[in-house]
Amino acid sequence: MIAVNGTYENGIVRLGKKIKFKSPRKVVVTFLEDEVQDDPKRLSVQDFSFLKAREKSKKLKSSLSDAIIEERKAEL
């Protein structure tokens, strides 16, 4: 397997370097997410409070893990 960086623009993929093969090859193209820097909306460790989370989870009638599992099943 060979990995090559490149760019995609207006329906065209441009590879960062030329690759030569004697016969056609199948490829997989992965589109990477844009890097997000200093996004004020992102949650940081300093924003998390164990006590606040505990207070909010008191209303759950089951365990938090069970609630998450059920929520994810509903999304399927």
Secondary structure, 3 states (H helix, E strand, C coil): CCCCCEEEECCEEEECCCCCCCCCCCCCCCCCCCCCCCCCCCCCHHHCCHHHHHHHHCCCCCCHHHHHHHHHHHHC
